[in-house]
Amino acid sequence: MHWKLFADLAEVAGTREVDVEADVATVGEALDALVERYPAFDDRIFDDGAVRGDVNVLRNGESVHAAEGLDTPVEAGDELALFPPVSGG
């Protein structure tokens, strides 16, 4: 699964884009595979096992919150994106 990473997630991974090879059927499974590869993401993305409310997950440019959430199906060739909260002044 191809992921685009933004803000501090890209810094932690050392890249803005990453391919994670995993046999997944849903966005949630793809996200779990990403966190397995980058364990430092866990606290940044999840709160008590659920995706933090200030984290945006997109599939092919569309928020999964508007679809089926983490149960949104994924297919080969899909592009996933992860946006952590960003603050500034």
C-alpha positions in Angstrom: 0.0 0.0 0.0 1.3 3.4 -0.9 1.3 6.0 1.9 1.9 9.7 1.8 3.0 11.1 5.1 2.9 14.7 6.3 4.3 16.9 9.0 6.2 15.1 11.8 5.2 11.6 10.5 7.3 12.3 7.4 10.2 13.4 9.7 10.0 10.2 11.8 9.9 8.0 8.7 12.6 9.9 7.0 10.5 10.2 3.9 7.2 11.7 2.7 6.1 8.6 0.8 6.4 4.9 1.7 5.2 1.6 0.3 4.2 -0.9 2.9 3.9 -4.5 1.5 1.1 -6.2 3.3 -2.0 -8.2 2.4 -4.7 -5.9 3.6 -8.4 -5.4 2.9 -9.2 -2.2 4.8 -7.8 1.2 5.6 -7.5 0.0 9.2 -5.4 -3.0 8.3 -3.2 -0.8 6.1 -2.8 1.6 9.0 -1.8 -1.2 11.3 0.8 -2.4 8.8 2.2 1.1 8.6 2.4 1.4 12.4 4.1 -2.0 12.6 6.8 -0.7 10.2 7.0 2.6 12.2 6.2 1.9 15.8 6.9 5.5 16.8 3.7 6.4 14.9 1.5 4.6 17.4 1.2 7.3 20.1 0.9 10.0 17.4 -2.0 8.3 15.6 -3.9 6.3 18.1 -5.5 7.1 21.5 -6.7 4.0 23.4 -6.8 1.9 20.2 -8.8 4.4 18.1 -7.5 6.9 15.6 -7.2 10.3 17.3 -9.9 12.7 16.4 -7.3 15.2 15.1 -5.7 12.8 12.7 -7.0 12.6 9.1 -6.7 9.5 7.0 -7.4 9.7 3.3 -7.9 7.1 0.6 -7.4 8.4 -2.9 -7.8 11.9 -1.7 -11.1 11.3 0.2 -11.4 11.3 3.9 -12.2 7.8 5.2 -14.4 9.5 7.9 -16.9 10.3 5.1 -16.9 6.7 4.0 -16.7 3.7 6.3 -13.9 4.9 8.5 -11.1 2.4 9.1 -13.4 -0.3 7.6 -13.2 1.4 4.2 -12.0 -1.2 1.7 -8.7 -0.7 -0.1 -7.5 -2.1 -3.4 -4.1 -2.5 -5.1 -3.1 0.9 -6.4 -4.9 3.0 -3.8 -3.0 5.9 -2.3 -3.4 6.5 1.4 -2.4 9.7 3.2 -2.0 10.4 6.8 -2.2 14.0 8.3 -1.4 14.5 11.9 -2.5 17.6 13.7 -0.3 20.6 12.8 0.0 23.7 14.9 1.6 26.9 14.2 1.5 30.5 14.9 
